[in-house]
Amino acid sequence: MESKITSNIRVTVVPSYDIKNSYPSDNRYVFRYNIFLENLGGAPVQLIKRSWLVYDIGYGFSHVEGDGVIGLTPEIFPTKDFGYFSNVVLRSGIGHMSGSYTFKNLLSGELFQVEVPRFDLVTAVLAN
């Protein structure tokens, strides 16, 4: 588990290896990551965009960005949170991810960036 606070938003990431949907013989290693976003500030905010940097040790970096997360642009009110999970596929079974979210302060209209802490992606077999 990794956690970081930026601009009064706490981002916590809990990654895990998805052995059921992985096929190592086909160079397909699936990782699930649970994300928890907590609004520690005094204003309601809305998650507008995401940007991920994915590193696969055998294949280098890739960049993924888009609107919202899992098809949503959630509003998070003060003292409330929002959680979701998603997946990423690596070809080598070892890597890491990091990134950022663009949020909008719903009172001021200001856009601001929130960092996602780097988290490691390592298959259970390769970790031993």
N, C-alpha and C positions, 0 to 999 in steps of 0.2 A: 504494500500500500504506500502510495506517495500522496502528499498533500502540500498545497501552497496557497497563500492568501495574496491576492493582488486587487487593489482598489475595492476593498471590503467584500470581495467574493472569494470564498474558500472553495478550491477545487480539490477533490479527493479522487484518486484513481486506484482501482483494485483490479489488476490484470490476472488472467488465468489461462492456462493452456486447455484447449478444447479437444481432448483426445478422440471423442466420438466422431467429430467432423474432419479430423486430420487424416491425411494419407501420405505418410512419409515416403513411401515408394514412388509417389508421384510428385515429390517435392512440394507438398501442400500441408503447411502447418498453420492451423487456425487458432487464433487467440481471441478471447472475449475480454473486454474491458468494461467495468462498471464505473460510471462517473457520477459523482455527487456534487452538486453546486449549491452552496449556501450563501444567502444574502445576509451579510453581517452589517450592512450599512443601513441608513435611514430612509432611502428612497427605493421605490419599485424600479426594477430593471427588466430588460428584455434581451434575451440572447438572439443576436441577429445573424452572425456568421461563425464558421469554424475554419481553422487552418491547421493541418497536421503535417508534421515531418516524420516520415516513417523510414527507419533504417533497417535493412536486411543485410546481415553481415556478408553474405555471399554475392549480393546484387546491388548494394549501394542504397542511395537515398531516393525517395519518391515524395512528392508533395501532393496533398489532397486538400481541397478547400471547397466550400459551398455554403449555401444558406442554411441557417439553423442546425439542428441535430435531429436525426431520425425522422425527418419530415416535419419537425416542429420548430417554432420560434417562441419558446416558453417565456412567460412573464413570471418573475420571482419577486415576491413582496418581502419587505424587511422581516427578518427572523424566520423566513420560510426557506424551503429548499426544493430542488428538483433533481431527480435521478433518472438515469437511463443506462442502457448497455448497448454496445455495438461490437463488431468483430473486425479483425484484420487478418489477412493471409500473408504469411511469409513463405518463401521458397527454401530457405536454409534452416529454419527452426530457431535462429538466434537473431535478435535485433532489439530495437527500442523505438519508442515514439515520444514525441513532445509536440507542443503546439500552443495555440491561443484561440480565444473566443473574442469576438467583437460584441460588446454589450451596448445597449442604449439606456441611459437614465431616463425613465419615463416622466420625470418632473421637469428636467432641464432640456431634454432632447439631446444632450451630449453623448457622443460615442466614445467608448473607451475599451482598451485591450485588457484581457485577463489571461495570464499565463497558465498553461497546463504543464505541471511538472513532468520532467522526463521519467518514463517508466520502462523497465526492462521486459522483454519478451523472450523467454527461454523455455524450450520444451522440457518436460519433466525428465525424459530420458537423457537429454544432453546436459542437464544440470548436475547429474551424479558423477 
